[in-house]
Amino acid sequence: MSFKALILWCILLGLFHLSLGAVRHYKFDVEYIFHKPDCIEHVVMGINGQFPAPTIRAEVGDTLHIALTNKLFTEGTVIHWHGIRQFGTPWADGTASISQCPINPGETFHYRFKVDKPGTYFYHGHYGMQRAAGLYGSLIVELPKGQKEPFQYDDEFNILLSDWWHISAHEQEVGLSSKPQRWVGEPQSFLINGRGQYNCSLAADLINTTLPQCKFKGGEECAPQIFSVDPNKTYRIRIASTTSLASLNVAIGNHKMVVVEADGNYVQPVTVDSIDIYSGESYSVLITTDQDPNKNYWISAGIIGEESNTPQALTILNYKPNSASIFPTSPPPITPQWNDFNRSKTFTKKILAKIGTPQPPNHYDRRLLLLNLESLVDGYTKYAINNVTLSLPPTPYLGAIKFNLSGAFDQKSPPDNFSADYDIFNPPLNPNSNSGNGIYMFELNQVVDVILQNANEIEENISNVHPWHMHGHDFWVLGYGEGKFQPNDESKFNLKNPPLRNTAVLFPYGWTALRFKADNPGVWIFHCHIEPHLHMGMGVVFAEGVQNFGAIPKETLGCGLFRNMLMTKKHN
């Protein structure tokens, strides 16, 4: 072989390995641990003894192989890889009753899937309310070595936001499932990378509060994680929200932010003073450390969208070589008024797709108009979509459809729309709804529009924020509107540069229009990402091309009708 041929062979071999990607192995043990997220000790869910769970980093094209062992004592578990579309591996989506059976205590489940797109993601429990119990961690997918992002930065750091209660997730579940319902109430703390302060404030000396100044000796589990930076550099900050309930506004004192990524998709760079981030969303922002290098600065996260007394989460942007123990001398950024929805809508509408992002098809094949309603089922407070509250079956949809188990779930599809004369501005005349587990079936590659419609709840003058997250897909956000969606509102759709997202907010008394292509064979849940709302039935299930992918690993089965089948085979 000539020298030139050898060089060419080496290059081709390198490209071959690049296209295959690496296989990254993780061994995760899900367990309860004692921890002090906000300086008060509680039992939390962790992985490998850590809270939050370990950060996963991979490159585009890599395959993740996560051996997940359930070391909980009395309950099942699953992990959802939020934002990973799972092309070819719908069984690895990590959704109990949809893609798999819950993993029983003592059992190990092997998640194997490829990460195909760079971006800021995270993972979390998707069984019961285990996310509210602390079962979550970050998942970062980077470009392969040698490839460059469409923006420049010197370094990066990662922020994972969450909210925290002093009552357990189990107690929250029981309250939500009681008659009359006991609402979860407001969180006691907001956490930045699993750290918050309940009984003191980092900024007590600078703000109007009855809390004492926090005084840390070092090593406390609730001490803030300080982010140290060099002056006159550009940093990428990856921000994701795994909150159970809260919508948050994030700001950095004296610093502008340039939004460059949303939910794993590049967006047109837009400069803002702060960002609104709803549960299930993620962003990358760029900051330039061009402020007074002799000072440190606040990073704050405060609640928006609903009235709450929960204090801001705070940490410090530390300009080196200043001591990280030196607190900023100015008060933290002021979180906007909780009900300033005009400001929130202005920010949300600024997020547009970067040039080169795939554009949506000009027309849809099928349209769903989904009315979001608080409702009653046999006197229990629930949420319903087109008068149906989702009640997941014991047999996972994916296997049930693959193996034609017609008795596993309701074969009648839920309604595609709601009554045209429904008054969204007043409480429902009849708040009663039905419980069901029917699904929407789409033809493969069908273009589907989803119009999410918000409305008044059972109590007068209340309409809540709902961030909706879709599994298995990114969708185009075609637009937002006020009041009830009308046919002529379609003329307002943005077909030129709508952002690709996996989570979109539905504002009070308004509508949000989405479009996606049903090009990913599998069964996928689409739901409000507020944990109590999903628990109360706020979701729908989509299925498409289920016969178009290969075998389902046997370990995803073993519950519901599959268990009966296995028992019958065993005795025969």
C-alpha positions, 0 to 999 in steps of 0.5 A, a space after each residue: 500500500 502506497 503512503 498516500 493510500 495509507 493516509 487516505 485509509 486512515 482518514 476514512 477510518 477516522 470518519 467511520 469511527 466518527 459516524 459510529 460514535 463512542 459507546 458510553 457506559 454508566 451504572 446508575 443505582 436509584 436510591 433514597 438518601 438523606 440530604 440537605 438541599 436547602 439546609 433542612 435534612 430530608 429523604 431525597 431520591 438520588 443516583 449513586 448517592 448523589 443529588 442531583 444525579 450525575 451529569 452525563 456528557 456525550 458527543 453527537 453520534 454516541 450511544 449511551 448505555 445506562 444500566 439502571 438498578 432500582 434500589 428503592 425499597 417498595 416502588 418501581 422507577 423509570 428514567 426519561 431522557 428529556 429532549 432525546 428523540 429516541 429515533 429507533 429506540 422508542 422503548 428507551 424513552 423511559 415512560 412508565 405505562 407508555 414505553 416500558 413497565 416500571 423497573 421493580 425494586 432490585 431489578 436492572 434495566 438497560 437503556 441504550 440509545 443514540 444522541 443525535 443532536 447537540 444541546 442542553 438536556 436533562 433526565 428525570 424520573 417519569 413514574 409517579 412524582 419521583 421528579 418532585 422527590 429529586 430524581 433528576 440530573 443534567 445531560 449535555 450533548 456536545 458536537 464531535 471534536 473538530 466541529 464548531 458551534 455557530 457561536 464562540 465562547 471561552 468556557 461554559 458552566 451548567 445550571 439545573 433549576 428545581 423547586 423543593 418541598 418539605 413534604 415528601 412526594 408521596 405525601 403530595 401524591 396522596 393529597 392530590 389524589 384525595 377528596 377533597 384535594 389537598 394541593 401541594 402548595 408553594 415550594 419552600 425553596 428553589 434550588 440551583 444545581 440542587 442547592 438552596 437556602 430555606 432558613 437564611 438568605 445570602 442577600 439578607 443584608 441587602 434586601 427587605 427580609 426577616 431571614 438572617 444572613 447565611 453563614 457557611 463554614 464550608 462543605 455544607 450541602 446547601 451552600 451555593 455552588 459558586 461559578 468562577 469566571 475570568 474577566 473579559 471572557 465569553 461564557 456559555 451558560 446552559 440552563 435547564 428547568 426540571 421544576 415540579 411546579 414553578 416557572 422561573 425568571 433567571 437574571 445575572 446582576 449587571 450582565 446581559 444575556 444572549 440567547 443562542 439555544 432553546 431545547 437543543 435547537 439553535 435560535 437567532 441570537 437575542 440579547 435580554 436582561 433575563 430569561 423566563 424558563 418554564 418547567 421542561 425548557 432549556 436554554 444556552 445563553 452567552 455572557 461577557 464578563 466585562 463588568 467591574 473585575 473587582 466585584 462579584 455578581 448575583 445569579 438569581 432565579 425567582 418565580 413568575 406566573 403565579 403568586 408565591 412567597 418562595 424566596 429567590 434562589 441565589 448564587 454568585 458569579 465570582 470574578 477571579 481572582 476575587 475571593 468567592 466568599 465576597 458577596 456582591 455589594 448590590 441587591 440581587 436582580 428584582 424578579 419581574 411581577 409574577 403576573 406581568 404576562 405581557 412581559 413574559 409573552 414578549 420574551 417568549 415571542 423573541 425566540 426564533 429559529 436560526 437561519 438554516 433550521 428546517 422550516 415547517 410544512 406549509 400545510 397540515 394533514 390533521 389538526 387537534 384542538 385540545 382544550 385544557 380544563 380543570 375538572 371533576 371525576 367522581 368528585 376528585 379534582 383532575 385535569 382533562 383534555 377535551 373532557 378526558 382525563 388521562 389514566 395510564 393503563 397497566 400494560 405499556 402502550 408500545 408493547 400492546 400495539 406492537 403485539 396487538 393486545 386490543 384489550 390493553 387500553 381503550 381502542 376509541 380515540 379521544 376527541 380531536 376538538 371541543 365544542 365551538 361554543 365553549 366559553 373559555 373565560 368562565 368556569 365550566 357549566 358542568 365540571 365533570 369529565 371522564 377518565 380514559 386511556 385512549 390514544 391518538 393514532 397518526 399515519 407515519 409522516 403525517 403532518 399534525 397541528 396541535 392547538 392548545 387552548 387554555 380556559 378558566 378553571 373551576 374557580 372564577 378568574 383563574 387560568 394557569 400557565 401550562 408548559 407542554 412537553 412532547 416526547 419523541 419529537 421537536 415541534 415548530 411553535 407557529 404562534 401564540 394568541 389571546 382568547 379562543 382560537 379562531 379559524 382566521 388565527 391561522 393567518 397569524 402563524 409564523 411559517 418562516 422562522 418558527 422555533 423548534 422546541 420540545 416544550 412550549 408554554 400555554 399562557 392563561 386564557 390563550 392558545 399556542 399552535 404547534 406543528 410536527 411531523 409524525 416521523 418517529 415510529 413509537 408511542 409518545 406522551 404529550 403532557 403538561 410538565 408541571 408534575 402535579 398537573 400530569 398526576 391529575 391527568 393533564 396529558 394525551 398519548 400519540 402513536 405512529 408507525 409502531 410496526 415500523 421498528 424492530 424488536 422490543 427488548 423483553 425487559 420492557 415487558 412483564 407487567 399488565 397483560 404481558 405478565 398474564 401471558 407469561 404466566 399462561 405460557 409458564 403453566 402450559 
